[in-house]
Amino acid sequence: MEKIHILTDSSADIPQAQVDAYGIEVVPITLTHEGRAFREYYDITAEEYWKLLQTSREVPVTSMVSPAQFLDSYRRAYERGCTHVLGVLINGKGSGTCQAACLARSMFEEEYGSGMRIEIIDSATYTYIYGHIVVLAARLRDQGDSFEAIAGVVRSRLKRVEAYLGVYSLAHLKRSGRISGGAAFVGEALGLKPISHVYDGAVTVCDKVRGEKALVSGLIKKVSGRVQQPEKQTVLLLYGDVPAERIDELEKRLLTEIGFKQVCRSPIGPSVITNTGPQALAVAFYGQARN
């Protein structure tokens, strides 16, 4: 009989209530700030981290999960009698975490042989965009689905999920070196707000709108052009330190203008907010399947 253990990394931004309810293991990504190291998810909340970024001159540095951390996880699962481990992890193009998990799998197999199957899936995305799929996998396991069936659903969902990300301020992108000071100055002077497409492992600026009020409209336009059967979907509204009225407006328009079945809100955690800055807003949904 299969006994399946499901794990992910802290960048998945899965709410603690769901982690506890479904027995999901969250392996923490470490952040270092002004000489202090802390574990994402365990040592600081998303809201606390937003405030830290707003007040700090130093941009924190993120570190991938080490192979040793994953190896310890595999050993614990094996000792509990697990026959399978399914790991769904942060985009491998943006982090070495997935590679570390695969290295740890080889180390485990050298030590224990083939007594437990370990499947590592690169989500090719970030935050609760893949976190909600991890939760789905745990639900399927609890209802008795097979390991092969669960892994198949995860891969199918990851091939269809995508997102649009809008950033209200260029200040953090300038501080972190992701755009030049000159580009930030011009962008801020013109009131430009970039919108990026989070798709198939890449985050690509696809549009720029002018003014804060235009950002929500820009996101709605982008999502409506790619979503498939919104009336059957729960759309993810991902947010940072953004005024409540902007979040409320976006939720209302996702329901009334695009016709999503419902909206699930989720705060964006430290790993992603470190790169975007706290004033970020995103929408994740299902579009056409990628090859």
BALOBA-1460 file (C-alpha; in Angstrom, 3 decimals):
// residues 291
<rec num="1" residu="m" x="0.000" y="0.000" z="0.000"/>
<rec num="2" residu="e" x="1.307" y="3.430" z="-0.915"/>
<rec num="3" residu="k" x="2.198" y="5.898" z="1.820"/>
<rec num="4" residu="i" x="2.852" y="9.264" z="0.187"/>
<rec num="5" residu="h" x="4.732" y="12.176" z="1.719"/>
<rec num="6" residu="i" x="4.302" y="15.605" z="0.117"/>
<rec num="7" residu="l" x="6.800" y="18.391" z="0.537"/>
<rec num="8" residu="t" x="7.516" y="21.805" z="-0.876"/>
<rec num="9" residu="d" x="9.667" y="24.807" z="-0.071"/>
<rec num="10" residu="s" x="8.598" y="27.912" z="1.798"/>
<rec num="11" residu="s" x="8.323" y="30.002" z="-1.363"/>
<rec num="12" residu="a" x="5.048" y="28.174" z="-2.063"/>
<rec num="13" residu="d" x="3.404" y="30.522" z="0.480"/>
<rec num="14" residu="i" x="0.907" y="27.900" z="1.648"/>
<rec num="15" residu="p" x="-1.158" y="29.152" z="4.611"/>
<rec num="16" residu="q" x="-0.267" y="27.427" z="7.871"/>
<rec num="17" residu="a" x="-3.829" y="26.154" z="8.297"/>
<rec num="18" residu="q" x="-3.516" y="24.184" z="5.048"/>
<rec num="19" residu="v" x="-0.015" y="22.967" z="5.898"/>
<rec num="20" residu="d" x="-1.317" y="21.610" z="9.211"/>
<rec num="21" residu="a" x="-4.560" y="20.203" z="7.810"/>
<rec num="22" residu="y" x="-2.884" y="18.194" z="5.047"/>
<rec num="23" residu="g" x="0.440" y="17.306" z="6.664"/>
<rec num="24" residu="i" x="2.534" y="19.083" z="4.042"/>
<rec num="25" residu="e" x="6.212" y="19.470" z="4.851"/>
<rec num="26" residu="v" x="7.582" y="22.959" z="4.168"/>
<rec num="27" residu="v" x="11.363" y="23.112" z="3.812"/>
<rec num="28" residu="p" x="12.473" y="26.685" z="4.554"/>
<rec num="29" residu="i" x="14.404" y="29.034" z="2.313"/>
<rec num="30" residu="t" x="16.787" y="31.157" z="4.377"/>
<rec num="31" residu="l" x="17.007" y="34.935" z="4.161"/>
<rec num="32" residu="t" x="19.877" y="37.005" z="5.515"/>
<rec num="33" residu="h" x="19.434" y="40.636" z="6.492"/>
<rec num="34" residu="e" x="21.969" y="42.832" z="8.272"/>
<rec num="35" residu="g" x="23.804" y="39.823" z="9.676"/>
<rec num="36" residu="r" x="20.649" y="38.037" z="10.826"/>
<rec num="37" residu="a" x="19.488" y="34.816" z="9.185"/>
<rec num="38" residu="f" x="15.868" y="33.749" z="9.388"/>
<rec num="39" residu="r" x="13.752" y="31.016" z="7.856"/>
<rec num="40" residu="e" x="10.937" y="31.968" z="5.552"/>
<rec num="41" residu="y" x="7.532" y="30.787" z="6.822"/>
<rec num="42" residu="y" x="8.863" y="29.776" z="10.259"/>
<rec num="43" residu="d" x="10.578" y="32.896" z="11.600"/>
<rec num="44" residu="i" x="8.766" y="35.800" z="9.939"/>
<rec num="45" residu="t" x="5.323" y="36.419" z="8.441"/>
<rec num="46" residu="a" x="4.751" y="37.927" z="5.028"/>
<rec num="47" residu="e" x="3.334" y="41.094" z="6.591"/>
<rec num="48" residu="e" x="6.327" y="41.485" z="8.913"/>
<rec num="49" residu="y" x="8.662" y="41.079" z="5.976"/>
<rec num="50" residu="w" x="6.871" y="43.737" z="3.933"/>
<rec num="51" residu="k" x="7.470" y="46.218" z="6.750"/>
<rec num="52" residu="l" x="11.125" y="45.218" z="6.991"/>
<rec num="53" residu="l" x="11.633" y="45.942" z="3.293"/>
<rec num="54" residu="q" x="9.878" y="49.304" z="3.554"/>
<rec num="55" residu="t" x="12.145" y="50.505" z="6.360"/>
<rec num="56" residu="s" x="15.489" y="48.866" z="5.548"/>
<rec num="57" residu="r" x="18.241" y="50.238" z="3.348"/>
<rec num="58" residu="e" x="19.712" y="46.782" z="2.820"/>
<rec num="59" residu="v" x="18.021" y="44.311" z="0.485"/>
<rec num="60" residu="p" x="17.916" y="40.846" z="2.122"/>
<rec num="61" residu="v" x="19.645" y="37.944" z="0.393"/>
<rec num="62" residu="t" x="17.852" y="34.639" z="-0.157"/>
<rec num="63" residu="s" x="19.598" y="31.264" z="-0.025"/>
<rec num="64" residu="m" x="18.346" y="28.078" z="-1.623"/>
<rec num="65" residu="v" x="17.438" y="25.046" z="0.439"/>
<rec num="66" residu="s" x="20.540" y="22.873" z="0.865"/>
<rec num="67" residu="p" x="20.835" y="19.222" z="-0.227"/>
<rec num="68" residu="a" x="21.379" y="18.305" z="3.436"/>
<rec num="69" residu="q" x="17.972" y="19.718" z="4.364"/>
<rec num="70" residu="f" x="16.263" y="17.664" z="1.691"/>
<rec num="71" residu="l" x="18.227" y="14.550" z="2.614"/>
<rec num="72" residu="d" x="17.071" y="14.877" z="6.220"/>
<rec num="73" residu="s" x="13.495" y="15.187" z="4.970"/>
<rec num="74" residu="y" x="13.786" y="12.044" z="2.854"/>
<rec num="75" residu="r" x="15.284" y="10.107" z="5.751"/>
<rec num="76" residu="r" x="12.439" y="11.101" z="8.075"/>
<rec num="77" residu="a" x="9.862" y="10.070" z="5.485"/>
<rec num="78" residu="y" x="11.586" y="6.725" z="4.992"/>
<rec num="79" residu="e" x="11.752" y="6.085" z="8.723"/>
<rec num="80" residu="r" x="7.987" y="6.705" z="8.931"/>
<rec num="81" residu="g" x="7.405" y="4.000" z="6.371"/>
<rec num="82" residu="c" x="6.659" y="6.221" z="3.368"/>
<rec num="83" residu="t" x="6.848" y="4.506" z="0.003"/>
<rec num="84" residu="h" x="6.749" y="7.692" z="-2.086"/>
<rec num="85" residu="v" x="7.812" y="11.333" z="-1.765"/>
<rec num="86" residu="l" x="6.424" y="14.027" z="-4.028"/>
<rec num="87" residu="g" x="8.275" y="17.334" z="-3.972"/>
<rec num="88" residu="v" x="6.930" y="20.360" z="-5.867"/>
<rec num="89" residu="l" x="9.426" y="23.203" z="-5.733"/>
<rec num="90" residu="i" x="10.185" y="26.787" z="-6.719"/>
<rec num="91" residu="n" x="11.091" y="27.595" z="-10.326"/>
<rec num="92" residu="g" x="14.428" y="25.975" z="-11.114"/>
<rec num="93" residu="k" x="15.398" y="28.853" z="-13.410"/>
<rec num="94" residu="g" x="15.253" y="31.270" z="-10.498"/>
<rec num="95" residu="s" x="16.608" y="29.116" z="-7.676"/>
<rec num="96" residu="g" x="18.947" y="26.190" z="-7.102"/>
<rec num="97" residu="t" x="16.499" y="24.606" z="-4.657"/>
<rec num="98" residu="c" x="15.115" y="22.084" z="-7.156"/>
<rec num="99" residu="q" x="18.614" y="21.030" z="-8.156"/>
<rec num="100" residu="a" x="19.508" y="20.588" z="-4.481"/>
<rec num="101" residu="a" x="16.485" y="18.315" z="-4.002"/>
<rec num="102" residu="c" x="17.560" y="16.153" z="-6.933"/>
<rec num="103" residu="l" x="21.115" y="15.935" z="-5.596"/>
<rec num="104" residu="a" x="19.758" y="14.882" z="-2.207"/>
<rec num="105" residu="r" x="17.684" y="12.189" z="-3.913"/>
<rec num="106" residu="s" x="20.851" y="10.699" z="-5.415"/>
<rec num="107" residu="m" x="22.497" y="10.815" z="-1.990"/>
<rec num="108" residu="f" x="19.485" y="9.088" z="-0.439"/>
<rec num="109" residu="e" x="19.489" y="6.330" z="-3.071"/>
<rec num="110" residu="e" x="23.180" y="5.705" z="-2.481"/>
<rec num="111" residu="e" x="22.454" y="5.307" z="1.219"/>
<rec num="112" residu="y" x="19.129" y="3.441" z="1.165"/>
<rec num="113" residu="g" x="18.765" y="2.010" z="-2.332"/>
<rec num="114" residu="s" x="15.424" y="2.115" z="-4.131"/>
<rec num="115" residu="g" x="13.197" y="1.459" z="-1.124"/>
<rec num="116" residu="m" x="11.324" y="4.767" z="-1.498"/>
<rec num="117" residu="r" x="10.468" y="6.561" z="-4.711"/>
<rec num="118" residu="i" x="11.247" y="10.293" z="-4.731"/>
<rec num="119" residu="e" x="9.696" y="12.426" z="-7.466"/>
<rec num="120" residu="i" x="10.860" y="16.052" z="-7.732"/>
<rec num="121" residu="i" x="8.811" y="18.407" z="-9.895"/>
<rec num="122" residu="d" x="10.045" y="21.841" z="-10.924"/>
<rec num="123" residu="s" x="6.973" y="24.089" z="-10.701"/>
<rec num="124" residu="a" x="8.521" y="26.617" z="-13.126"/>
<rec num="125" residu="t" x="6.771" y="29.346" z="-11.142"/>
<rec num="126" residu="y" x="6.570" y="31.054" z="-7.760"/>
<rec num="127" residu="t" x="4.551" y="31.634" z="-4.575"/>
<rec num="128" residu="y" x="1.007" y="30.253" z="-4.152"/>
<rec num="129" residu="i" x="0.819" y="29.895" z="-7.937"/>
<rec num="130" residu="y" x="2.286" y="26.440" z="-7.298"/>
<rec num="131" residu="g" x="1.466" y="26.320" z="-3.598"/>
<rec num="132" residu="h" x="-2.228" y="25.799" z="-4.297"/>
<rec num="133" residu="i" x="-1.326" y="22.846" z="-6.546"/>
<rec num="134" residu="v" x="0.696" y="21.314" z="-3.709"/>
<rec num="135" residu="v" x="-2.415" y="21.586" z="-1.531"/>
<rec num="136" residu="l" x="-4.455" y="19.893" z="-4.249"/>
<rec num="137" residu="a" x="-1.925" y="17.043" z="-4.360"/>
<rec num="138" residu="a" x="-2.292" y="16.545" z="-0.605"/>
<rec num="139" residu="r" x="-6.079" y="16.498" z="-0.913"/>
<rec num="140" residu="l" x="-5.913" y="13.872" z="-3.642"/>
<rec num="141" residu="r" x="-3.591" y="11.765" z="-1.508"/>
<rec num="142" residu="d" x="-5.946" y="11.975" z="1.453"/>
<rec num="143" residu="q" x="-8.859" y="10.831" z="-0.675"/>
<rec num="144" residu="g" x="-6.889" y="7.775" z="-1.750"/>
<rec num="145" residu="d" x="-5.613" y="8.615" z="-5.233"/>
<rec num="146" residu="s" x="-2.514" y="6.790" z="-6.436"/>
<rec num="147" residu="f" x="0.917" y="8.375" z="-6.581"/>
<rec num="148" residu="e" x="0.962" y="8.226" z="-10.381"/>
<rec num="149" residu="a" x="-2.443" y="9.893" z="-10.602"/>
<rec num="150" residu="i" x="-1.452" y="12.669" z="-8.210"/>
<rec num="151" residu="a" x="1.828" y="13.388" z="-9.994"/>
<rec num="152" residu="g" x="-0.061" y="13.463" z="-13.300"/>
<rec num="153" residu="v" x="-2.549" y="16.042" z="-12.005"/>
<rec num="154" residu="v" x="0.281" y="18.197" z="-10.628"/>
<rec num="155" residu="r" x="2.140" y="18.193" z="-13.940"/>
<rec num="156" residu="s" x="-1.035" y="18.919" z="-15.889"/>
<rec num="157" residu="r" x="-1.941" y="21.873" z="-13.670"/>
<rec num="158" residu="l" x="1.573" y="23.309" z="-13.786"/>
<rec num="159" residu="k" x="1.492" y="23.237" z="-17.592"/>
<rec num="160" residu="r" x="-1.631" y="25.398" z="-17.581"/>
<rec num="161" residu="v" x="-1.109" y="27.833" z="-14.722"/>
<rec num="162" residu="e" x="0.231" y="31.326" z="-15.400"/>
<rec num="163" residu="a" x="0.071" y="34.776" z="-13.845"/>
<rec num="164" residu="y" x="0.386" y="38.497" z="-14.409"/>
<rec num="165" residu="l" x="2.292" y="40.569" z="-11.877"/>
<rec num="166" residu="g" x="2.007" y="44.335" z="-11.464"/>
<rec num="167" residu="v" x="4.375" y="46.516" z="-9.436"/>
<rec num="168" residu="y" x="3.291" y="49.897" z="-8.081"/>
<rec num="169" residu="s" x="6.756" y="51.231" z="-7.254"/>
<rec num="170" residu="l" x="10.111" y="50.992" z="-9.024"/>
<rec num="171" residu="a" x="12.086" y="52.026" z="-5.943"/>
<rec num="172" residu="h" x="12.794" y="48.505" z="-4.730"/>
<rec num="173" residu="l" x="13.684" y="47.270" z="-8.207"/>
<rec num="174" residu="k" x="16.245" y="50.077" z="-8.326"/>
<rec num="175" residu="r" x="17.646" y="49.231" z="-4.876"/>
<rec num="176" residu="s" x="17.999" y="45.561" z="-5.732"/>
<rec num="177" residu="g" x="19.757" y="46.360" z="-9.012"/>
<rec num="178" residu="r" x="17.082" y="44.818" z="-11.230"/>
<rec num="179" residu="i" x="16.650" y="48.089" z="-13.107"/>
<rec num="180" residu="s" x="19.065" y="50.979" z="-13.478"/>
<rec num="181" residu="g" x="18.760" y="54.188" z="-11.545"/>
<rec num="182" residu="g" x="18.117" y="56.070" z="-14.769"/>
<rec num="183" residu="a" x="15.317" y="53.724" z="-15.835"/>
<rec num="184" residu="a" x="13.747" y="53.968" z="-12.396"/>
<rec num="185" residu="f" x="13.940" y="57.772" z="-12.448"/>
<rec num="186" residu="v" x="12.288" y="58.019" z="-15.852"/>
<rec num="187" residu="g" x="9.699" y="55.402" z="-14.975"/>
<rec num="188" residu="e" x="8.741" y="57.082" z="-11.722"/>
<rec num="189" residu="a" x="8.631" y="60.500" z="-13.384"/>
<rec num="190" residu="l" x="6.214" y="59.195" z="-16.013"/>
<rec num="191" residu="g" x="4.227" y="57.215" z="-13.472"/>
<rec num="192" residu="l" x="4.890" y="53.932" z="-15.286"/>
<rec num="193" residu="k" x="3.863" y="50.664" z="-13.624"/>
<rec num="194" residu="p" x="5.284" y="47.484" z="-15.220"/>
<rec num="195" residu="i" x="3.216" y="44.341" z="-15.724"/>
<rec num="196" residu="s" x="5.081" y="41.044" z="-16.082"/>
<rec num="197" residu="h" x="3.916" y="37.699" z="-17.426"/>
<rec num="198" residu="v" x="4.882" y="34.799" z="-15.140"/>
<rec num="199" residu="y" x="4.880" y="31.926" z="-17.591"/>
<rec num="200" residu="d" x="6.812" y="28.725" z="-18.238"/>
<rec num="201" residu="g" x="9.704" y="29.526" z="-15.936"/>
<rec num="202" residu="a" x="10.142" y="33.136" z="-17.042"/>
<rec num="203" residu="v" x="9.060" y="36.516" z="-15.690"/>
<rec num="204" residu="t" x="8.890" y="38.910" z="-18.622"/>
<rec num="205" residu="v" x="7.760" y="42.539" z="-18.654"/>
<rec num="206" residu="c" x="4.940" y="42.589" z="-21.200"/>
<rec num="207" residu="d" x="3.346" y="45.989" z="-20.639"/>
<rec num="208" residu="k" x="3.647" y="49.303" z="-18.804"/>
<rec num="209" residu="v" x="0.659" y="51.312" z="-17.678"/>
<rec num="210" residu="r" x="0.619" y="54.907" z="-16.537"/>
<rec num="211" residu="g" x="-0.650" y="55.729" z="-13.076"/>
<rec num="212" residu="e" x="-1.662" y="53.625" z="-10.092"/>
<rec num="213" residu="k" x="-5.326" y="53.459" z="-11.068"/>
<rec num="214" residu="a" x="-4.423" y="51.928" z="-14.440"/>
<rec num="215" residu="l" x="-2.595" y="48.937" z="-12.982"/>
<rec num="216" residu="v" x="-5.718" y="47.003" z="-11.999"/>
<rec num="217" residu="s" x="-7.240" y="47.658" z="-15.429"/>
<rec num="218" residu="g" x="-4.023" y="46.495" z="-17.059"/>
<rec num="219" residu="l" x="-4.066" y="43.240" z="-15.109"/>
<rec num="220" residu="i" x="-7.719" y="42.631" z="-15.984"/>
<rec num="221" residu="k" x="-7.002" y="43.174" z="-19.677"/>
<rec num="222" residu="k" x="-4.050" y="40.791" z="-19.688"/>
<rec num="223" residu="v" x="-5.833" y="38.033" z="-17.782"/>
<rec num="224" residu="s" x="-9.003" y="38.237" z="-19.885"/>
<rec num="225" residu="g" x="-6.941" y="37.730" z="-23.027"/>
<rec num="226" residu="r" x="-5.501" y="34.380" z="-21.927"/>
<rec num="227" residu="v" x="-7.773" y="32.719" z="-19.377"/>
<rec num="228" residu="q" x="-9.692" y="29.571" z="-20.345"/>
<rec num="229" residu="q" x="-13.203" y="28.952" z="-18.956"/>
<rec num="230" residu="p" x="-12.989" y="31.403" z="-16.040"/>
<rec num="231" residu="e" x="-16.483" y="30.443" z="-14.874"/>
<rec num="232" residu="k" x="-15.047" y="27.079" z="-13.783"/>
<rec num="233" residu="q" x="-12.006" y="28.516" z="-12.020"/>
<rec num="234" residu="t" x="-11.017" y="29.861" z="-8.642"/>
<rec num="235" residu="v" x="-8.613" y="32.662" z="-9.506"/>
<rec num="236" residu="l" x="-5.705" y="33.529" z="-7.213"/>
<rec num="237" residu="l" x="-5.309" y="37.156" z="-6.171"/>
<rec num="238" residu="l" x="-1.781" y="37.515" z="-4.820"/>
<rec num="239" residu="y" x="-0.839" y="40.696" z="-3.013"/>
<rec num="240" residu="g" x="1.862" y="42.518" z="-1.115"/>
<rec num="241" residu="d" x="1.647" y="45.746" z="0.854"/>
<rec num="242" residu="v" x="-1.027" y="47.241" z="-1.392"/>
<rec num="243" residu="p" x="-3.959" y="49.429" z="-0.264"/>
<rec num="244" residu="a" x="-7.048" y="47.378" z="0.543"/>
<rec num="245" residu="e" x="-9.177" y="49.323" z="-1.906"/>
<rec num="246" residu="r" x="-6.940" y="48.256" z="-4.808"/>
<rec num="247" residu="i" x="-7.198" y="44.603" z="-3.795"/>
<rec num="248" residu="d" x="-10.966" y="44.901" z="-3.386"/>
<rec num="249" residu="e" x="-11.306" y="46.543" z="-6.789"/>
<rec num="250" residu="l" x="-9.278" y="43.828" z="-8.475"/>
<rec num="251" residu="e" x="-11.317" y="41.076" z="-6.809"/>
<rec num="252" residu="k" x="-14.604" y="42.668" z="-7.838"/>
<rec num="253" residu="r" x="-13.523" y="43.063" z="-11.451"/>
<rec num="254" residu="l" x="-12.186" y="39.516" z="-11.668"/>
<rec num="255" residu="l" x="-15.649" y="38.303" z="-10.679"/>
<rec num="256" residu="t" x="-17.833" y="40.726" z="-12.613"/>
<rec num="257" residu="e" x="-15.831" y="41.472" z="-15.768"/>
<rec num="258" residu="i" x="-14.037" y="38.173" z="-16.383"/>
<rec num="259" residu="g" x="-16.528" y="35.908" z="-14.652"/>
<rec num="260" residu="f" x="-14.370" y="33.763" z="-12.396"/>
<rec num="261" residu="k" x="-16.279" y="31.373" z="-10.158"/>
<rec num="262" residu="q" x="-14.556" y="32.721" z="-7.058"/>
<rec num="263" residu="v" x="-11.425" y="34.499" z="-5.839"/>
<rec num="264" residu="c" x="-8.817" y="33.201" z="-3.391"/>
<rec num="265" residu="r" x="-6.590" y="35.855" z="-1.833"/>
<rec num="266" residu="s" x="-3.051" y="34.992" z="-0.769"/>
<rec num="267" residu="p" x="-0.224" y="37.214" z="0.556"/>
<rec num="268" residu="i" x="3.085" y="37.062" z="-1.287"/>
<rec num="269" residu="g" x="5.916" y="35.830" z="0.925"/>
<rec num="270" residu="p" x="9.533" y="36.936" z="1.385"/>
<rec num="271" residu="s" x="11.190" y="34.958" z="-1.438"/>
<rec num="272" residu="v" x="9.160" y="36.666" z="-4.149"/>
<rec num="273" residu="i" x="8.646" y="40.040" z="-2.478"/>
<rec num="274" residu="t" x="12.441" y="40.344" z="-2.135"/>
<rec num="275" residu="n" x="12.555" y="40.556" z="-5.934"/>
<rec num="276" residu="t" x="9.418" y="42.560" z="-6.692"/>
<rec num="277" residu="g" x="9.294" y="44.878" z="-3.707"/>
<rec num="278" residu="p" x="6.341" y="44.921" z="-1.307"/>
<rec num="279" residu="q" x="4.007" y="46.979" z="-3.510"/>
<rec num="280" residu="a" x="3.043" y="44.147" z="-5.809"/>
<rec num="281" residu="l" x="-0.219" y="42.672" z="-7.030"/>
<rec num="282" residu="a" x="-0.708" y="39.539" z="-9.141"/>
<rec num="283" residu="v" x="-3.396" y="37.318" z="-10.644"/>
<rec num="284" residu="a" x="-2.838" y="33.590" z="-11.266"/>
<rec num="285" residu="f" x="-5.171" y="31.492" z="-13.397"/>
<rec num="286" residu="y" x="-5.369" y="28.591" z="-15.853"/>
<rec num="287" residu="g" x="-4.833" y="29.139" z="-19.544"/>
<rec num="288" residu="q" x="-3.960" y="26.828" z="-22.423"/>
<rec num="289" residu="a" x="-1.656" y="23.914" z="-21.699"/>
<rec num="290" residu="r" x="1.995" y="24.330" z="-22.682"/>
<rec num="291" residu="n" x="3.869" y="21.623" z="-24.544"/>
